[in-house]
Amino acid sequence: MVVLIVNVNQFARSFAEHLDSKDPLKKYKAEFYVKDNVYYLDGNSLGILSKRSEQTVLTILNSWKEYGIDGWTKGEYPWFYFSEKLAEKSAPLVGAKPEEVILTGSTTSNLHQLLATFYKPQNIRTKILADELNFPSDLYAIKSQIALRGLKTEDHLVLVKSKDGHTLLEDEIIEGMKEDVAVVILPSVLYRSGQVLDMKKLTDAAHERGIIIGFDLCHSIGAIPHALHETGVDFAFWCNYKHLNGGPGAVGGLFVHEKHLGKIPGLLGWFGSEKSKQFNLETEMTPSTTAGAYQLGTPHILSLAPLFGSLELFNEVGIDAIREKSLKLTGYMMNLIDHKLRGFDFTFGNPIGESSRGGHIYLVHEEAARICKALKKERVIPDFRMPNGIRLAPVALYSSFTDVWETVQILYSIMEKQTYKLFDNQRDVIA
Ligand SMILES: *Cc1c(COP(=O)(O)O)cnc(C)c1O
């Protein structure tokens, strides 16, 4: 039987409900602590708690209660092998072999470790190429690594400029890959505009020029698929508390391509040892031959615990299905905004095309800071980014099409009634 839907109004709530009814990931919303009538669109900054993560935290707390020191080798998740086990579970999300990944540190500390290893200024090849839109912490880390080599940051950090303040052109990045560049550091997805960079094109271009290239995956892991091994990226690093819902301060992750395994990391610590030798406690370290070598001290067990539950969920659903729904959600949201909020001076700072759009949209408006405050008052959780951007991330695992529809109606009402004028146009301490 062919069912013809006539007079479908794609801007009506019933259409959102229709999209929800066809959504194969619909059932996963119940796995998360989403509050009724709260539209949480900030999962790209801090993902929310899932019931599975809560459970693994409780199990791991219990192993401490039960076993004390023996928890390192006993219980359902022996702590000594935690980071490696979680690396195995993260590998499919980044398109890596399990031995190329380790969960450790934070985005910033992992970038320090990777630069300590891969940034070896020699002869004329002494510079680091990055971009002016990258997350500031990455730029701070790069500058301090340059300074640690006794070099001047003004001459040795080259920043690719953005023409529109939101996006980068791959060809301009490649033009920046000159013979004096030693390492390139780029985001896979830009944190404000959500632009996806073409990792393959950039990696090939860097390698043709004899340059090492590494990517920051903070805004892409858990939102889009990756093929780090196949692409030949030298290294990558990320946090696990955004799309991966690992909880505030969750331990981060890093990838080192197989071709570099066996190299001695720039920074050594005993948890980077070959595991069978670690407790020999010798003065000479035997580093692991996997990416595990890049660990430093004792893993933060309680900040890794939620990831067992969370990564299980991601592996069950599969990153391709997540990406497919995420694109539908952001596409639908842009459609509604375009229709309903015309005339209110919003522009999209995010790329429109599916291949270059990440997991969130970025609305630009002069009054962005106070529009965000008004949204929060009305139970929509966006985030504000300096100077004038509103990031909205409908998340595949726990946002519905109806949530998107409701959000756009609330935004319309705030603009129409000008209730945003009741707030100051200033960012809060955390924004
Ligand atoms: C969130 C984020 C960070 C945060 O670094 P931490 O060390 O995890 O605090 C770094 N880089 C990018 C691109 C980010 O989005």
The ligand as an SDF file (V2000), in Angstrom:
LIG
                    3D

 15 15  0  0  0  0  0  0  0  0999 V2000
   36.6920   21.5440   24.6210 C   0  0  0  0  0  0  0  0  0  0  0  0
   37.9300   21.7480   23.8700 C   0  0  0  0  0  0  0  0  0  0  0  0
   39.1860   21.7250   24.4950 C   0  0  0  0  0  0  0  0  0  0  0  0
   39.2650   21.5830   25.9860 C   0  0  0  0  0  0  0  0  0  0  0  0
   40.5020   21.1740   26.4720 O   0  0  0  0  0  0  0  0  0  0  0  0
   40.5690   20.3980   27.8760 P   0  0  0  0  0  0  0  0  0  0  0  0
   42.0140   20.1680   28.0700 O   0  0  0  0  0  0  0  0  0  0  0  0
   39.7610   19.1390   27.7040 O   0  0  0  0  0  0  0  0  0  0  0  0
   39.9730   21.2890   28.9050 O   0  0  0  0  0  0  0  0  0  0  0  0
   40.3140   21.8680   23.7050 C   0  0  0  0  0  0  0  0  0  0  0  0
   40.2180   22.0250   22.3610 N   0  0  0  0  0  0  0  0  0  0  0  0
   39.0180   22.0720   21.7460 C   0  0  0  0  0  0  0  0  0  0  0  0
   38.9460   22.2590   20.2620 C   0  0  0  0  0  0  0  0  0  0  0  0
   37.8480   21.9520   22.4720 C   0  0  0  0  0  0  0  0  0  0  0  0
   36.6770   22.0110   21.8610 O   0  0  0  0  0  0  0  0  0  0  0  0
  1  2  1  0
  2  3  1  0
  2 14  2  0
  3  4  1  0
  3 10  2  0
  4  5  1  0
  5  6  1  0
  6  7  2  0
  6  8  1  0
  6  9  1  0
 10 11  1  0
 11 12  2  0
 12 13  1  0
 12 14  1  0
 14 15  1  0
M  END
$$$$
